[in-house]
Protein backbone atom coordinates (compact mmCIF):
# COMPACT_ATOMS: atom_id res chain seq x y z
CA UNK A 1 0.00 0.00 0.00
CA UNK A 2 1.50 3.35 -1.10
CA UNK A 3 1.86 6.21 1.30
CA UNK A 4 -1.00 8.68 0.70
CA UNK A 5 -0.08 12.21 1.69
CA UNK A 6 -2.89 14.72 2.18
CA UNK A 7 -2.64 17.66 -0.25
CA UNK A 8 -3.04 20.12 2.68
CA UNK A 9 0.00 18.57 4.29
CA UNK A 10 1.94 18.89 1.04
CA UNK A 11 1.01 22.58 0.85
CA UNK A 12 1.94 23.16 4.50
CA UNK A 13 5.32 21.53 3.94
CA UNK A 14 5.82 23.63 0.79
CA UNK A 15 5.00 26.80 2.77
CA UNK A 16 7.57 25.78 5.39
CA UNK A 17 10.17 25.26 2.64
CA UNK A 18 9.40 28.68 1.12
CA UNK A 19 9.66 30.30 4.59
CA UNK A 20 13.03 28.65 5.17
CA UNK A 21 14.17 29.79 1.73
CA UNK A 22 13.04 33.38 2.44
CA UNK A 23 14.86 33.35 5.78
CA UNK A 24 18.02 31.92 4.21
CA UNK A 25 17.96 34.60 1.48
CA UNK A 26 17.46 37.32 4.14
CA UNK A 27 20.44 35.94 6.04
CA UNK A 28 22.51 35.89 2.84
CA UNK A 29 21.76 39.61 2.37
CA UNK A 30 22.63 40.23 6.02
CA UNK A 31 26.03 38.59 5.42
CA UNK A 32 26.79 40.63 2.30
CA UNK A 33 29.94 42.67 2.93
CA UNK A 34 29.85 46.47 3.14
CA UNK A 35 31.25 46.82 -0.36
CA UNK A 36 28.76 44.44 -2.05
CA UNK A 37 26.03 47.11 -2.22
CA UNK A 38 27.73 50.40 -1.28
CA UNK A 39 24.48 52.37 -1.05
CA UNK A 40 22.78 53.05 2.29
CA UNK A 41 19.63 51.04 2.96
CA UNK A 42 19.81 49.21 -0.36
CA UNK A 43 19.46 45.43 -0.43
CA UNK A 44 18.75 43.13 -3.38
CA UNK A 45 15.48 41.88 -1.85
CA UNK A 46 16.08 38.24 -2.71
CA UNK A 47 13.65 37.05 -0.02
CA UNK A 48 10.86 38.41 -2.20
CA UNK A 49 11.60 35.53 -4.60
CA UNK A 50 10.36 33.06 -2.00
CA UNK A 51 7.29 35.16 -1.15
CA UNK A 52 6.37 35.52 -4.84
CA UNK A 53 6.88 31.80 -5.41
CA UNK A 54 4.68 31.01 -2.39
CA UNK A 55 2.03 33.37 -3.77
CA UNK A 56 2.11 31.75 -7.21
CA UNK A 57 2.11 28.12 -6.03
CA UNK A 58 0.26 28.21 -2.72
CA UNK A 59 -1.95 31.33 -2.86
CA UNK A 60 -2.29 34.66 -1.00
CA UNK A 61 -2.69 33.41 2.58
CA UNK A 62 0.31 31.03 2.67
CA UNK A 63 2.39 33.77 0.96
CA UNK A 64 1.35 36.25 3.68
CA UNK A 65 2.35 33.68 6.29
CA UNK A 66 5.73 33.12 4.59
CA UNK A 67 6.36 36.87 4.49
CA UNK A 68 5.21 37.46 8.09
CA UNK A 69 7.16 34.58 9.59
CA UNK A 70 10.24 35.61 7.62
CA UNK A 71 10.07 39.18 8.95
CA UNK A 72 9.59 38.06 12.57
CA UNK A 73 12.33 35.40 12.46
CA UNK A 74 14.77 37.78 10.70
CA UNK A 75 14.22 40.38 13.43
CA UNK A 76 14.65 37.79 16.19
CA UNK A 77 17.76 36.22 14.67
CA UNK A 78 19.66 39.17 13.24
CA UNK A 79 17.60 42.34 13.69
CA UNK A 80 16.37 44.80 16.29
CA UNK A 81 12.98 46.30 17.25
CA UNK A 82 13.58 49.29 14.97
CA UNK A 83 14.75 47.22 12.00
CA UNK A 84 11.71 44.97 12.58
CA UNK A 85 9.43 48.03 12.24
CA UNK A 86 11.17 49.01 8.99
CA UNK A 87 11.10 45.47 7.62
CA UNK A 88 7.48 44.79 8.65
CA UNK A 89 6.07 47.95 7.10
CA UNK A 90 8.05 47.31 3.90
CA UNK A 91 6.84 43.70 3.79
CA UNK A 92 3.18 44.71 4.31
CA UNK A 93 3.21 47.27 1.46
CA UNK A 94 5.18 44.92 -0.78
CA UNK A 95 2.70 42.10 -0.13
CA UNK A 96 -0.31 44.37 -0.80
CA UNK A 97 1.27 45.41 -4.11
CA UNK A 98 1.88 41.75 -5.02
CA UNK A 99 -1.73 40.87 -4.15
CA UNK A 100 -3.17 43.81 -6.12
CA UNK A 101 -1.10 43.18 -9.25
CA UNK A 102 -1.61 39.41 -9.18
CA UNK A 103 -5.34 39.81 -8.51
CA UNK A 104 -6.14 42.50 -11.09
CA UNK A 105 -3.35 42.52 -13.70
CA UNK A 106 -2.14 38.92 -13.68
CA UNK A 107 -2.48 38.50 -17.47
CA UNK A 108 -1.01 41.89 -18.35
CA UNK A 109 2.22 41.81 -16.36
CA UNK A 110 5.33 39.65 -15.97
CA UNK A 111 7.30 38.89 -12.83
CA UNK A 112 9.67 41.74 -13.73
CA UNK A 113 6.94 44.38 -13.37
CA UNK A 114 5.53 42.70 -10.26
CA UNK A 115 8.96 42.54 -8.69
CA UNK A 116 9.82 46.19 -9.46
CA UNK A 117 6.46 47.39 -8.07
CA UNK A 118 6.85 45.26 -4.93
CA UNK A 119 10.41 46.53 -4.39
CA UNK A 120 9.25 50.15 -4.77
CA UNK A 121 6.38 49.53 -2.33
CA UNK A 122 8.83 47.93 0.11
CA UNK A 123 11.12 50.98 -0.08
CA UNK A 124 8.18 53.34 0.49
CA UNK A 125 7.04 51.27 3.47
CA UNK A 126 10.51 51.35 5.01
CA UNK A 127 10.85 55.10 4.56
CA UNK A 128 7.38 55.70 6.05
CA UNK A 129 8.34 53.54 9.05
CA UNK A 130 11.57 55.50 9.48
CA UNK A 131 9.61 58.76 9.32
CA UNK A 132 7.18 57.51 12.00
CA UNK A 133 9.85 55.99 14.27
CA UNK A 134 12.04 59.09 14.25
CA UNK A 135 9.16 61.60 13.85
CA UNK A 136 10.55 63.61 10.97
CA UNK A 137 10.23 63.72 7.23
CA UNK A 138 13.87 64.22 6.27
CA UNK A 139 14.21 60.44 5.75
CA UNK A 140 12.19 60.87 2.53
CA UNK A 141 15.33 62.37 0.96
CA UNK A 142 16.55 58.78 0.56
CA UNK A 143 13.46 57.69 -1.35
CA UNK A 144 14.78 58.59 -4.86
CA UNK A 145 17.88 56.44 -4.30
CA UNK A 146 15.77 53.58 -2.95
CA UNK A 147 13.33 53.82 -5.88
CA UNK A 148 16.13 53.64 -8.45
CA UNK A 149 17.56 50.64 -6.57
CA UNK A 150 14.05 49.12 -6.54
CA UNK A 151 13.86 49.41 -10.34
CA UNK A 152 17.29 47.79 -10.79
CA UNK A 153 17.03 45.00 -8.20
CA UNK A 154 13.34 44.46 -8.99
CA UNK A 155 14.30 43.72 -12.60
CA UNK A 156 17.00 41.32 -11.40
CA UNK A 157 14.69 39.38 -9.04
CA UNK A 158 11.94 39.41 -11.68
CA UNK A 159 14.30 37.88 -14.24
CA UNK A 160 15.45 35.32 -11.66
CA UNK A 161 11.79 34.49 -11.03
CA UNK A 162 11.22 34.04 -14.78
CA UNK A 163 14.17 31.63 -14.86
CA UNK A 164 13.17 29.73 -11.72
CA UNK A 165 9.46 29.25 -12.36
CA UNK A 166 9.65 26.49 -15.04
CA UNK A 167 11.99 24.12 -13.09
CA UNK A 168 10.24 24.94 -9.82
CA UNK A 169 6.87 24.12 -11.39
CA UNK A 170 8.17 20.75 -12.56
CA UNK A 171 9.70 19.98 -9.15
CA UNK A 172 6.57 20.95 -7.19
CA UNK A 173 4.23 19.13 -9.56
CA UNK A 174 6.34 16.01 -9.06
CA UNK A 175 5.71 16.47 -5.33
CA UNK A 176 1.97 16.87 -5.90
CA UNK A 177 1.72 20.68 -5.49
CA UNK A 178 -0.07 22.32 -8.40
CA UNK A 179 0.05 25.94 -9.49
CA UNK A 180 -2.64 28.07 -7.80
CA UNK B 1 2.76 30.86 -18.28
CA UNK B 2 1.78 34.48 -18.89
CA UNK B 3 4.04 35.97 -16.21
CA UNK B 4 7.27 34.93 -17.97
CA UNK B 5 7.24 37.40 -20.90
CA UNK B 6 8.00 41.11 -20.59
CA UNK B 7 4.77 43.08 -21.06
CA UNK B 8 3.87 46.71 -21.71
CA UNK B 9 2.68 47.08 -18.10
CA UNK B 10 6.14 46.02 -16.87
CA UNK B 11 7.74 48.82 -18.84
CA UNK B 12 5.11 51.30 -17.61
CA UNK B 13 5.80 50.32 -13.98
CA UNK B 14 9.58 50.63 -14.40
CA UNK B 15 9.19 54.05 -16.08
CA UNK B 16 6.77 55.23 -13.37
CA UNK B 17 9.15 54.19 -10.57
CA UNK B 18 12.09 55.92 -12.27
CA UNK B 19 9.99 59.07 -12.95
CA UNK B 20 8.94 59.18 -9.28
CA UNK B 21 12.58 58.84 -8.26
CA UNK B 22 13.63 61.62 -10.67
CA UNK B 23 10.85 63.95 -9.45
CA UNK B 24 11.75 63.40 -5.81
CA UNK B 25 15.43 63.79 -6.63
CA UNK B 26 14.77 67.15 -8.33
CA UNK B 27 12.80 68.26 -5.24
CA UNK B 28 16.05 67.67 -3.34
CA UNK B 29 17.65 70.48 -5.38
CA UNK B 30 15.29 73.05 -3.91
CA UNK B 31 17.21 75.61 -1.81
CA UNK B 32 18.04 74.14 1.58
CA UNK B 33 18.49 75.94 4.84
CA UNK B 34 22.02 76.03 6.18
CA UNK B 35 22.59 73.54 9.01
CA UNK B 36 23.20 74.93 12.48
CA UNK B 37 22.98 72.11 15.00
CA UNK B 38 23.62 68.37 15.06
CA UNK B 39 21.12 66.32 17.05
CA UNK B 40 21.84 62.71 17.92
CA UNK B 41 18.61 60.95 18.84
CA UNK B 42 18.08 57.46 20.14
CA UNK B 43 14.77 55.70 19.74
CA UNK B 44 15.39 54.24 23.18
CA UNK B 45 16.86 57.21 25.12
CA UNK B 46 15.60 60.38 23.37
CA UNK B 47 18.09 63.09 22.41
CA UNK B 48 21.49 61.91 23.56
CA UNK B 49 23.74 64.65 22.15
CA UNK B 50 23.53 68.12 20.65
CA UNK B 51 26.46 69.95 19.06
CA UNK B 52 26.85 73.06 16.90
CA UNK B 53 27.64 71.98 13.33
CA UNK B 54 30.55 74.45 13.34
CA UNK B 55 32.21 72.50 16.18
CA UNK B 56 34.98 69.94 15.78
CA UNK B 57 33.95 66.86 17.75
CA UNK B 58 34.20 63.09 17.78
CA UNK B 59 32.09 60.97 20.08
CA UNK B 60 30.55 57.55 20.47
CA UNK B 61 26.86 56.80 20.91
CA UNK B 62 25.31 53.45 21.81
CA UNK B 63 21.86 52.09 21.06
CA UNK B 64 20.33 48.63 20.65
CA UNK B 65 23.64 47.08 21.69
CA UNK B 66 25.62 48.75 18.88
CA UNK B 67 28.13 51.60 19.20
CA UNK B 68 28.48 54.29 16.54
CA UNK B 69 31.40 56.73 16.20
CA UNK B 70 30.19 60.15 15.06
CA UNK B 71 32.50 62.85 13.73
CA UNK B 72 31.70 66.54 13.22
CA UNK B 73 34.24 68.54 11.24
CA UNK B 74 34.40 71.08 8.43
CA UNK B 75 30.70 71.95 8.81
CA UNK B 76 29.52 68.38 8.19
CA UNK B 77 28.76 65.31 10.25
CA UNK B 78 29.18 61.62 9.49
CA UNK B 79 29.22 58.22 11.16
CA UNK B 80 32.82 57.04 10.81
CA UNK B 81 32.36 53.52 12.16
CA UNK B 82 29.60 51.36 13.54
CA UNK B 83 29.18 48.00 15.18
CA UNK B 84 25.83 47.45 13.43
CA UNK B 85 25.52 44.66 10.85
CA UNK B 86 24.66 46.55 7.65
CA UNK B 87 26.80 49.68 8.11
CA UNK B 88 24.13 51.67 6.27
CA UNK B 89 24.82 54.59 8.63
CA UNK B 90 28.49 54.65 7.55
CA UNK B 91 27.52 54.39 3.86
CA UNK B 92 25.37 57.51 4.15
CA UNK B 93 28.53 59.62 4.25
CA UNK B 94 28.74 63.28 5.28
CA UNK B 95 25.69 65.51 5.65
CA UNK B 96 25.67 69.28 6.14
CA UNK B 97 22.26 70.80 5.25
CA UNK B 98 19.32 71.35 7.59
CA UNK B 99 16.80 68.49 7.29
CA UNK B 100 19.38 65.86 6.32
CA UNK B 101 19.79 62.85 8.56
CA UNK B 102 21.70 59.62 8.99
CA UNK B 103 19.72 56.71 10.38
CA UNK B 104 21.02 53.50 11.90
CA UNK B 105 18.01 51.18 12.16
CA UNK B 106 19.66 48.37 14.16
CA UNK B 107 20.90 50.85 16.78
CA UNK B 108 17.70 52.94 16.62
CA UNK B 109 19.81 56.09 16.26
CA UNK B 110 19.26 59.13 14.05
CA UNK B 111 21.91 61.82 13.53
CA UNK B 112 20.21 64.83 12.04
CA UNK B 113 20.92 68.44 11.26
CA UNK B 114 18.55 71.25 12.07
CA UNK B 115 18.69 74.88 11.03
CA UNK B 116 17.56 78.03 12.78
CA UNK B 117 14.03 77.74 11.40
CA UNK B 118 13.61 73.95 11.50
CA UNK B 119 14.55 73.37 15.11
CA UNK B 120 11.32 74.05 16.91
CA UNK B 121 8.92 71.88 14.99
CA UNK B 122 10.89 68.74 14.33
CA UNK B 123 12.72 67.81 17.48
CA UNK B 124 10.29 65.20 18.81
CA UNK B 125 10.91 61.50 18.88
CA UNK B 126 8.15 58.95 18.53
CA UNK B 127 7.53 56.67 21.47
Interface residues (C-beta under 8 A of the other chain):
Chain A: X30 X34 X38 X39 X40 X41 X56 X78 X79 X80 X81 X82 X83 X86 X105 X106 X107 X108 X109 X110 X111 X112 X113 X114 X116 X117 X120 X130 X132 X133 X134 X135 X136 X138 X139 X140 X141 X143 X144 X145 X147 X148 X150 X151 X154 X155 X158 X161 X162 X165 X166 X169 X179
Chain B: X1 X2 X3 X4 X5 X6 X7 X8 X9 X10 X11 X12 X13 X14 X17 X18 X20 X21 X22 X24 X25 X28 X41 X43 X64 X65 X85 X86 X87 X88 X89 X90 X91 X92 X99 X100 X101 X103 X105 X106 X107 X108 X110 X112 X122 X124 X125 X126 X127
